[in-house]
Amino acid sequence: MTPTDTTPSEPSEHLDSPEAVAAHLIAALEDGNEAVIMRAVTDIGYSLGLPVERLREDLLADGGPRLSTFLELANSLGLKVAVRLAE
């Protein structure tokens, strides 16, 4: 039996369309865990060639995630942030 490569792919490798980026971010936001959301934003930044460390610093300025930075990122990706009732 030959070993199978089970190394997971980097999510950023699959973020090659606006739809994929939106789906990745929506899934993270629906999870609701701040660490998961930050990871998704990092994945997206990396896939777009953005300076990821700067992005993290901007989002976490003043000790917590900054909504204004998140909204700017979403806007630059051609995304809208919306709120809906929980199911």
Residue pairs with C-beta under 8 A, 6 or more apart in sequence:
10 43
10 46
11 24
11 40
11 43
12 43
12 44
12 46
12 47
13 47
14 20
14 24
15 21
15 24
15 43
15 44
15 47
15 48
16 47
18 77
18 78
18 79
21 44
21 47
21 77
21 79
22 77
22 79
24 40
24 43
24 44
25 40
25 41
25 44
25 74
25 79
27 40
28 36
28 37
28 39
28 40
28 41
29 37
29 40
31 37
34 65
37 65
38 56
38 59
38 60
38 65
41 55
41 56
41 59
41 70
41 73
42 52
42 55
42 56
44 73
44 77
45 51
45 52
45 55
45 73
46 52
48 77
55 69
55 73
58 66
58 69
59 65
59 66
59 69
59 70
60 66
61 69
70 81
71 81
74 80
74 81
